[in-house]
Amino acid sequence: MFADGRLALVDDTNVRAPIADPTGHDVRVSHGAALEGMSLALNRRGLAIADIAIEEQPPGSSHAALCWLAIGSSSASDPLTESVPRRMSWRGTFLASLQDEAALAQLAASRPDLVCIRDRKQIPDIAAWADEAELSFIREPEFRRELLAWMRLSPNDPLYQQSGLNREAMAMSAIEAAGAGLVLGALFPLLDRLGLAAPLLSDRAKTQSAAAIVLFCRPRGEDPLVSGRHFYRAWLEIDRAGLAACPMSSLADNPAFNDRLRAMAGVGDELRLVNVFRVGHLPQARAPRHFRLPVDQLIV
């Protein structure tokens, strides 16, 4: 906090995935989600973000303020605060439920930037597209190296408890995690030539088990920092509807499949497809575990 009472959201430009996110778009969306998380935390304490001034980030800086915040009081309680501790990414299969239709109707009505694809004939096509999109990135050696550098496949990894890409968060057993390290590592070129990489990495069954595929669309030209705030709230709305979700970012990041999904859902040119979720009901009640950086590394 500065002497005038303002807070700054600061970007550590040393933390990047330059192969997966070469333009920095996704990291700016992530910062926006963190900003909205802070807004919800303030709301629980009777406070609110009264004003935001977004800054242009200078090139070459290791730390730069993305925006400046003024904090004021708030008397209105945000209903999404209750979903914050429950929100998680569910990477397993979903369970068909009699509550699916009611939950999806609630979700579709909650936000205009969410488009729900519920047609059971279309979801298998999307599941196939998702596997193709993911494989298109995985086939790049630098992408695989970067991905493995971020994944925490063993609890012995010193960063295991701080990473959303650890074995538990990715719903992997110890054997599956060991296999993932091999498939994404030295064995990938051979497995791909033999036609085995695609089935080993496939999430098709998990995607086909979803009650719906949800498209998150925002206005063209919108600052990704703003999109990130809405992205976080959209995910919380998924939880509030009683559903779990898993992002399928490769579908949005691959231009060809992005276009196919937009055409399938009738998304107009004034909107861009920012991300895609598969959503559904959990097979059983689960208490989510969250893996995060410690507070002293986030607040300075």
N, C-alpha and C positions, 0 to 999 in steps of 0.2 A: 504494500500500500504506500502511496506517495503522500507528501505533506498536504496536498489539496484534497485528500480523501479518495482519490481515484485508484482503481486497480488496473493492472495490465495483464492481458493474456499474452504470454511470451512463447515464441516458437523456438525450440532447440533444433536448428537446422542440421545438426550432426546426426540426428536420429531420422533416417530415411530408408526407403526401399526404392532406390533409383531405377531399378529394372522394371519392377511392377508398377511403379508410380513415377514415371519420368518427368511429368509436368508439375508434380506436387499437388495435384488436384485432390487426391484422396486424403493426404495428410491435412489439408485445409478443411475438408469435410470432418475429419476426426477432431480437429480443434473446435469446430463449430459444435459437435456433439458434446465435447467436454464443457464448452461454454454453457450449453443448455443444462447439463448436469449441475453446474455451479448455480445456475438460476433456480433450479428446483431445490437445491440444498439451502439457498438463501430463503426461499419461500417457506420452508419448514420453520424458519426462525423469524418469520414476520418481516422479511426483507425482500427486496426486488432489485433487479437491474433497472435503474431509472433512465440511463442513457448509454449508448454505445457509439464510439467513434472508431471506425475501421481505418487502419493505417495501410498504406502501400508498403510491402516488405522490401527493403533495399537488398539488392543482390550481393552475395558474398558475405553476408553477416552470419555469424554463428548463433547469435541470439537476437531476435527482433520482436518488438511488440506488434502483435497482429491487430489488437484493438485496445481501447481504453474504456473502462467501465466506471460509471457513477452509480453508487448504491443508495437506494431510498427505502422507505418503509412500504409494506404491503399488508392489507387486511384480508385479501382474498386468498383462500387456500386452493392450491393447484391440485386437481384430482389425480394427476399422473404421478405425484410423489409416492403414492403407495405402490406403484409398479416398479419403482427404481430397484429395490433389493431383489425382486423376483426376475427381472429381465436377464436373459441369458441366451446364448446361441446354442440351439439344440441340433447336433450334427447326426443324430440317430434317425431311426424310422419313426413315423407317426402312427397313431392308432385311429382308425375310422371311428367316429363318434356320432351319436344322434344329435349332438349339440353343434355339429360343424356348421350347418346352415345358419342357425341363429347367431353364432359367433361371427361368421363371415359377413352377415348382414349388418351387424353392429359395427364391425371394422370398416366396411365400405362406406357406412354413413358417417364415420367419425372424422374423416379427412378427405378433402377433394383431391389431394395429391397421391392417393392410393387407388390403384386399379386392381381389382381382384379377378383373376382368371380361374373360373371354377369348373369349366367344361372338362369332364373326365376323358373326352376324346382328344383334347388339346394338351393335357398335362403330360402324357407319354412323349409327345413330340418335343415339348420343352425340356423334358428330362434328357432326351437324346442330344438336344442342342447344348445343354449345360455340360455334358460330358465332352462333346466336341470342342466347345469353347475352352474348357479347362485344359484339355490336351493340347490345344493350339499354343497355349502359354508354356505348359510343362515341357514341351519339346525343345524349348530354347535352353541351352546349357546354363547360361548366366541366370536365367529365371530360376532354374532348379537350385543352383548354388545359393542364390539369395534366399529362397524359400527355406532351404534346410538351415541356413544360418539363423533364421528367425524361429524355427520350430524347436521345441523343448521335448524331445522324445523320451527322455529318461528323468525320473525324479531326482537323480543325482546331479542333474544340471544345476549349477548355482543360481540360475535365473528362473528355475521351474515355477516357483510360487508367484512370480511377477509377470508371467506371460499368458496371454489368452490363446496362444498356440501351443500349449503344453499337451501332453498325452491325455490327461483327464478332460480338458476343455474340448479336445477334438474327439471325445468318446471312443478312444482307442484302448484296446487291451495291450499288455506288454508285448505280446507276440505281434500284434498288428503294428505297433509303433516301431518295433525292430524291422519288420518287413517294409514299412514305409521308408525308413532310412536307406534300405537297400534299393528299393524300386526307384526312388527319386535320386539315388546316388549313382554309384559306379555301374550298377546293373541296367540302368534305364536304356541305353542305346541298344544293347542286345535284346532286352525284352520287347522294345518297340519294334525292332526288325522282325521278331518272331510273332508279332501281333498279340503279345501278352500284356503289354503295358496298359493298354486301354481298359481291358476287363478288370485288371487289378486295381486301377484307380477309379473305376466307375462308381458314381453315386446314383445311378439311374433308379435303382429300387427305392432308395430313400426319397428321391424327388417324386417318384410316382405314388408314394404313400401319402403325399401332402394333400390336405383338404383343398388347397388353392395355391396358385402362384400369384404373388402380390408384386406389382410394379410400383416403384416409388419415383414419381415424376415431378419435376420442378420447372419453373419458367426459364427459358433460355436467357442467358446473360446474368442470371442471379449469381452473386458471389458464393463460392462453395462454402465459405464460413457460415453464411445464412442457411444454405441447403443443409449443412451439418446439424444445425439446431433443429430443423424440421425433421431430419432423418432420425434423430434420437427420440423426438416426441412420437414419430410414427411407430417406431419399434415399441415404445411404451404403450401405445394404443393397441398394438397387437397383443401385448400381455393383458391389458385391461379387458380385452374381449375374451380372455380365457385361452388364448392360443400361444404356442411357442413358435419360434422362427429361426431360420438359418439363412444368412445372406448368401446369394450366389452371384458374387461380383463379376465373375468372368463373363456372364451373359451380358452385363451392361458394358463391360470393358471391350468386348469384341464387337467391332462396328457392324459386322454382318448380322450377328444374332441380335444385337440391339435393334437393328432395323426390322428384323423379323418379328420381334416381340411387339414393337410399336405398331406394326401393321396389324398383327393379330388382335391387339387390344383396341385399335382405332385411336391411338394417341396422336394428337395433332402436332403440327410442326412447331407450334409456339411453346411446346414442352420438350424437355429432354429427359430421357430415361437415365436416372442417376444410379439406381440399384434395384436388385430383384431379391425377393424373399421366397422361400418355400415355407408354408405355415401349416400347422395342424395341432392336434392334441397329443400331449405326451402319453406314452404307453402306461406310465404310472406316475404318481406324484413324486416329485423330486425337489429336494432343497438345493437350490443352485449354490455352487461355490464360485466365488469371483477371484480371479488372479490379477492383481494390480501392483503397480509400482507403489512403494511406501509414500506416505504423505510428505515426508521431508524431502523427497525428490521431485515432488510436484508443486510445492508451494515454497517460494523463496522470497 
